[in-house]
Amino acid sequence: MRTSSLDKGLAYKGAIHDFPLPNSGKRSSDLIDTFARFANRDRCPISSLDIHRPFEPLCSTKEELLEAMSGGGRIGIDAPYMPRGCDMRWYDRGEICSIVSRFEKILFVGDSMMRHAVGALHILLREDLGYGGVTQWNFRLDEKETCFCNGQFDTLKCGVQGIFNSDDVAKFDLQSLKCDARRLNIQNHVMTTYPPTSAELANLGDAISNRAEEETRPIAFIYSQGHHNDLDVQATSGWLTSIQRSISERLPRSVKRAQLFVTPGAAGPNMIDQDLLHHGVKALHLFETSMRELGPQKDVDVLGVWNATVQTTLDDGKHSGIRGNLLKIMMILNWLDKASPALDSSSKLDSFLPSNSGANGKVVSAGDDLSARNENVAAEKPSAPAAEMVKKVPKKANNGDARPAIVDPAASGPVTAQRADAIPVAAQEHDRSSSEKIQPAAHKQQGPTTPQSHPDQTARN
């Protein structure tokens, strides 16, 4: 019997026969390698079939989806991931463009986990496995190899080159975007510790309040936090309350919003010993369980990713590589799809692709039209705020094995979000132990710098 490409992709991991494959007519992108034509695929040989193994049935509701994705797993190290009970989608380009275009803004707020999610999303939006998640136009010569493929998610060596908003890509590499940049507004706001600083809250408030009068699309907020507060649930609860209060102060009640909290992933064998007490398996498990209980109280959906990362390669013991982050962002896209209002029946997917694209979404020209659109995009869209450097809080004593009652430290008093006169230039934002030091490289910049970019890039001049 002839073996399908999907079976071949699973053979070396151990095929799964108890779950029926989807109908190819209804879920064609789930059954093919959607990365096959991505740029740099030859040197970064990753297949979407190695990341997710599709099956029937699909999850029908948002609640079922979150439960299934949070509770799924793998059969073997780095085997394809399967949600539990019902499946998620693996979207193609047209579907991804449609989903992200339903939102006025998609704001990723938190630590390096969110920066990596934004990088993975741009790999999909730019269809480039090698450099899609980084600002390759701003590279030093050595970073061309260091920050390639899996290196894009090296927090120590390439964090400075992560993409922090879609406007930067539209300004410096518009041709690489496979969706209409005029319908994209993706931002990463670095806010790692509790309490958030007044400057961080003010920057976030400015980003959400700067909107066109005729805009009716909802805004999505995707949060991740924990490691910088040693997985202290009470601190994270206060962190969320502070941010939500700031959002309420700046965003009219009439604006629809969707909120998701993504828990930290599993700990790997390369995690340094001094972090095991506060960031190890037990602490992560208790934190994820507590956050899934806390989320509904704050009108926030919760996606747990411990199961999705526990049997994966984590180079530094904490951060996922390219495969893990592509899975996480596809999970987030599935949630966005369920959380967003349905598209009008008259809408077509092609309307969300670049204006110079063919019917299949393939860019057919890269001439003056893109340059003109570049100017239009830069003029129409607001700048994303710069991230501010925050200090890692001291470690707290272990309070025992049982999970304490959650007391929100931010609920008792107001949070003032006044703009700071000056925001200090950041070195880098990373989840790392206090023993790790960053030595910023001094070198001549290899490309243009934008004020919307992460301030590290400006500091590199």
SULWOMO-V850213 format. One record per backbone hydrogen bond with DSSP energy under -1.0 kcal/mol. CO is the residue of the C=O (numbers start at 1). NH is the residue of the N-H. E is the energy in kcal/mol with one decimal. If there is no record, write none. Layout:
BEGIN
<<CO;NH;E> <CO;NH;E>>
END
This chain:
BEGIN
<<4;8;-2.3> <5;9;-2.0> <6;10;-1.2> <7;11;-1.4> <10;13;-1.3> <10;14;-1.6> <20;56;-1.9> <23;27;-2.3> <28;31;-1.0> <32;34;-1.1> <33;36;-1.6> <35;38;-1.9> <38;41;-1.3> <39;129;-1.9> <40;44;-1.5> <44;46;-2.0> <47;50;-1.3> <48;51;-1.1> <48;52;-1.8> <51;81;-2.7> <57;87;-3.0> <61;65;-2.3> <62;66;-2.5> <63;67;-2.1> <64;68;-2.6> <65;69;-2.9> <66;70;-2.3> <67;71;-1.5> <68;84;-2.1> <73;82;-2.2> <76;79;-1.7> <81;53;-2.1> <82;73;-2.3> <87;59;-2.4> <92;96;-2.4> <93;97;-2.8> <94;98;-2.0> <95;99;-2.4> <96;100;-2.4> <97;101;-1.5> <99;102;-1.2> <100;103;-1.0> <105;220;-2.5> <106;187;-2.2> <107;222;-2.9> <108;189;-3.2> <109;224;-1.6> <110;191;-1.9> <111;114;-1.1> <111;115;-1.4> <112;116;-2.3> <113;117;-1.5> <114;118;-2.3> <115;119;-2.1> <116;120;-2.6> <117;121;-2.3> <118;122;-1.9> <119;123;-1.5> <120;124;-1.5> <121;125;-2.4> <122;126;-2.2> <123;128;-1.4> <125;178;-3.0> <127;39;-2.8> <128;132;-1.4> <130;149;-1.8> <131;134;-1.5> <133;163;-1.2> <134;136;-1.6> <135;138;-2.3> <136;139;-1.2> <142;146;-2.0> <143;147;-2.4> <145;148;-1.2> <148;151;-2.6> <149;152;-1.5> <150;153;-1.8> <151;154;-1.9> <154;158;-2.6> <158;161;-1.2> <159;162;-1.5> <161;135;-2.6> <164;188;-2.4> <166;170;-2.3> <167;171;-2.1> <168;172;-2.4> <169;173;-2.8> <173;176;-1.7> <174;177;-1.4> <180;183;-2.0> <181;184;-1.4> <185;106;-2.5> <186;166;-2.3> <187;108;-3.1> <189;110;-2.5> <197;201;-2.1> <198;202;-2.3> <199;203;-2.4> <200;204;-2.2> <201;205;-2.4> <202;206;-2.5> <203;207;-2.0> <204;208;-1.9> <205;209;-2.0> <206;210;-1.3> <209;211;-1.4> <212;215;-1.4> <218;104;-2.6> <219;258;-2.1> <220;107;-3.1> <221;260;-2.4> <222;109;-3.0> <223;262;-3.3> <224;111;-1.1> <226;229;-1.2> <226;231;-3.3> <227;230;-1.8> <232;236;-2.2> <233;237;-2.5> <234;238;-2.2> <235;239;-2.4> <236;240;-2.5> <237;241;-2.3> <238;242;-2.5> <239;243;-2.0> <240;244;-2.9> <241;245;-2.4> <242;246;-1.9> <243;247;-2.5> <244;248;-2.4> <245;249;-1.8> <246;250;-1.0> <247;251;-2.1> <252;255;-1.5> <256;219;-2.0> <258;221;-3.1> <259;301;-2.4> <260;223;-3.4> <261;303;-2.9> <268;271;-1.7> <272;275;-1.8> <273;276;-1.5> <275;279;-2.3> <276;280;-1.4> <280;284;-2.6> <281;285;-2.5> <282;286;-2.4> <283;287;-2.1> <284;288;-2.6> <285;289;-2.3> <286;290;-2.2> <287;291;-2.6> <288;292;-2.0> <289;293;-1.0> <290;294;-2.2> <291;295;-2.6> <294;297;-1.0> <295;298;-1.7> <295;300;-2.4> <296;299;-1.1> <301;261;-3.1> <303;263;-2.1> <306;310;-1.6> <309;312;-1.4> <311;78;-3.4> <314;317;-1.2> <317;268;-2.3> <321;325;-2.2> <322;326;-2.1> <323;327;-1.9> <324;328;-2.1> <325;329;-2.4> <326;330;-1.7> <327;331;-2.2> <328;332;-2.3> <329;333;-2.5> <330;334;-2.0> <331;335;-2.1> <332;336;-2.8> <333;337;-2.3> <334;338;-1.8> <335;339;-2.6> <336;340;-2.0> <344;347;-2.2> <348;351;-1.4> <349;352;-2.1> <350;353;-1.4> <352;180;-2.8> <354;357;-1.8> <356;364;-1.9> <358;361;-2.0> <362;358;-2.2> <367;371;-1.1> <368;372;-2.5> <369;373;-2.2> <370;374;-2.2> <371;375;-1.7> <372;376;-2.1> <373;377;-3.0> <374;378;-2.4> <375;379;-1.9> <376;380;-2.2> <377;381;-2.2> <408;411;-1.2> <433;436;-1.6> <450;453;-1.3> <454;457;-2.0> <455;459;-2.1> <458;461;-1.5>>
END
